[in-house]
Amino acid sequence: MSPAGTWQVAAEPFTTPDATLLRRAYYAEVAGRYWRRSVTEAEIDQGLLDFPDDELTGPTGRFVVGRLDGRPLACGGIRLLDPVTAELTRVYVDPRARGTGGGAALLRVLEDAGRALGAERVRLDTRSDLVEARALYARQGYAEIPAYSSGPYAEHWFEKRLV
């Protein structure tokens, strides 16, 4: 993919066909990297049931899809943890489109959505093996913070002030 492409990122229900394909691709990648093997369709189905995206709708959340030259190749979600703290989740850029500005474009739109929800800061957790994600967050002004959550997949925590 050429870095000269144009990214368009917009809110979209997480249940649309494009959003569903991207959420499945996200889960396949993060689970596959964690398990160090390919993930089956049944495992993806179960993962999406185990970790539903129901909170990524109004009035306390949003889901966005990023399109590069019209092709859906990125997604992400934001949800309120409390009235002033939002959390990023499901941030994903198709490997074929990495390095083209999609991650930064997603974060700008998600941060704007967080502000619209009333958040003063945005947080996230991620894993050590997701090195591309950690590099993206650092480049976009996120600082590593002490753990604010616990979970089997949380190894690094980040925060950025929105106001």
PLY file of the C-alpha trace (Angstrom):
ply
format ascii 1.0
element vertex 163
property float x
property float y
property float z
element edge 162
property int vertex1
property int vertex2
end_header
0.00 0.00 0.00
1.22 3.45 -0.83
1.61 6.01 1.94
0.11 8.51 -0.53
-3.39 7.08 0.06
-6.12 9.03 1.82
-7.57 7.83 5.11
-11.18 8.58 6.02
-12.23 7.61 9.56
-15.85 7.85 10.66
-18.18 6.52 13.31
-19.97 3.36 12.26
-21.96 0.75 14.18
-19.73 -2.17 15.13
-22.32 -4.50 13.59
-21.96 -3.37 9.96
-20.41 -5.91 7.57
-17.17 -3.88 7.24
-16.90 -3.31 11.00
-17.58 -6.98 11.69
-14.85 -8.10 9.27
-12.39 -5.70 10.89
-13.29 -6.80 14.44
-12.79 -10.43 13.36
-9.42 -9.56 11.80
-8.42 -7.73 15.00
-9.32 -10.71 17.15
-7.62 -13.18 14.80
-4.40 -11.19 14.95
-4.24 -10.52 18.68
-5.31 -14.06 19.61
-3.06 -15.64 17.00
-0.05 -13.68 18.19
-0.84 -14.56 21.80
-1.33 -18.26 21.05
1.44 -18.26 18.41
-0.71 -20.06 15.87
-3.52 -19.44 13.44
-6.92 -18.93 15.00
-9.95 -20.85 13.78
-13.22 -19.20 12.77
-14.88 -20.91 15.75
-12.29 -19.41 18.11
-12.92 -15.96 16.62
-16.68 -16.46 17.08
-16.14 -17.47 20.71
-13.73 -14.60 21.36
-16.23 -12.06 20.08
-18.87 -13.60 22.35
-16.50 -13.60 25.34
-15.42 -9.99 24.74
-18.50 -8.22 23.31
-18.35 -4.68 21.95
-21.74 -3.61 23.30
-20.21 -0.65 25.18
-19.00 0.90 21.92
-22.30 2.67 21.22
-23.87 5.90 22.42
-24.27 7.48 24.79
-21.03 6.24 26.43
-18.99 4.83 23.55
-18.21 4.94 19.85
-16.83 2.63 17.18
-15.06 3.91 14.07
-13.94 2.40 10.78
-10.99 3.71 8.82
-10.92 3.46 5.05
-7.82 3.89 2.92
-8.85 5.02 -0.55
-12.31 3.65 0.24
-11.13 0.23 1.46
-12.05 -0.65 5.10
-8.66 -1.41 6.65
-8.79 -0.09 10.23
-11.08 0.18 13.23
-11.18 1.19 16.85
-13.47 1.86 19.75
-13.68 4.14 22.74
-15.84 3.85 25.84
-16.19 5.79 29.07
-14.76 4.16 32.17
-16.03 7.04 34.32
-17.31 10.54 33.51
-13.81 11.92 32.76
-11.88 8.81 31.66
-12.28 7.05 28.33
-10.61 3.83 27.23
-9.47 2.81 23.76
-10.15 -0.72 22.59
-10.16 -2.76 19.37
-7.61 -0.43 17.74
-6.54 -2.24 14.59
-4.89 -1.46 11.28
-4.69 -4.19 8.66
-1.02 -5.24 8.31
-1.12 -4.33 4.60
-1.92 -0.72 5.53
0.49 -0.20 8.43
2.85 2.68 7.97
0.35 4.69 5.90
-0.98 6.92 8.70
-4.06 4.88 9.55
-3.23 4.42 13.21
-2.71 8.14 13.75
-5.92 8.91 11.84
-7.87 6.44 14.00
-6.49 7.91 17.22
-7.36 11.51 16.20
-10.98 10.55 15.54
-11.23 8.38 18.66
-9.74 11.13 20.83
-12.26 13.62 19.38
-15.01 11.12 20.19
-13.68 10.87 23.74
-13.81 14.65 24.12
-17.38 14.64 22.77
-18.25 12.04 25.41
-16.85 14.40 28.09
-13.56 12.61 28.74
-10.56 14.57 29.96
-8.15 11.70 29.47
-7.95 8.49 27.51
-6.35 5.26 28.67
-5.63 1.85 27.21
-3.93 -1.39 28.01
-1.98 -3.59 25.65
0.43 -6.51 25.58
4.20 -6.65 25.25
4.07 -8.56 21.95
1.96 -5.85 20.28
5.05 -3.77 19.57
3.49 -1.86 16.65
0.64 -0.69 18.87
2.94 0.39 21.67
5.10 2.35 19.21
2.01 4.03 17.74
0.75 5.13 21.15
4.16 6.53 22.14
4.42 8.46 18.83
0.95 9.92 19.43
1.74 11.29 22.89
0.56 8.47 25.13
2.68 7.93 28.26
3.06 4.65 30.10
1.30 4.72 33.46
0.88 2.31 36.38
-1.74 -0.40 35.93
-5.29 0.91 36.14
-6.90 -2.44 35.31
-6.18 -6.10 35.65
-6.67 -8.81 33.13
-4.84 -11.69 31.57
-3.82 -9.66 28.50
-2.91 -6.32 30.12
0.87 -5.84 30.37
1.31 -2.14 29.52
-0.97 0.78 30.35
-0.99 4.17 28.64
-2.72 7.50 29.11
-3.08 10.78 27.24
-4.68 14.01 28.42
-7.44 15.22 26.11
-7.95 18.67 27.66
0 1
1 2
2 3
3 4
4 5
5 6
6 7
7 8
8 9
9 10
10 11
11 12
12 13
13 14
14 15
15 16
16 17
17 18
18 19
19 20
20 21
21 22
22 23
23 24
24 25
25 26
26 27
27 28
28 29
29 30
30 31
31 32
32 33
33 34
34 35
35 36
36 37
37 38
38 39
39 40
40 41
41 42
42 43
43 44
44 45
45 46
46 47
47 48
48 49
49 50
50 51
51 52
52 53
53 54
54 55
55 56
56 57
57 58
58 59
59 60
60 61
61 62
62 63
63 64
64 65
65 66
66 67
67 68
68 69
69 70
70 71
71 72
72 73
73 74
74 75
75 76
76 77
77 78
78 79
79 80
80 81
81 82
82 83
83 84
84 85
85 86
86 87
87 88
88 89
89 90
90 91
91 92
92 93
93 94
94 95
95 96
96 97
97 98
98 99
99 100
100 101
101 102
102 103
103 104
104 105
105 106
106 107
107 108
108 109
109 110
110 111
111 112
112 113
113 114
114 115
115 116
116 117
117 118
118 119
119 120
120 121
121 122
122 123
123 124
124 125
125 126
126 127
127 128
128 129
129 130
130 131
131 132
132 133
133 134
134 135
135 136
136 137
137 138
138 139
139 140
140 141
141 142
142 143
143 144
144 145
145 146
146 147
147 148
148 149
149 150
150 151
151 152
152 153
153 154
154 155
155 156
156 157
157 158
158 159
159 160
160 161
161 162
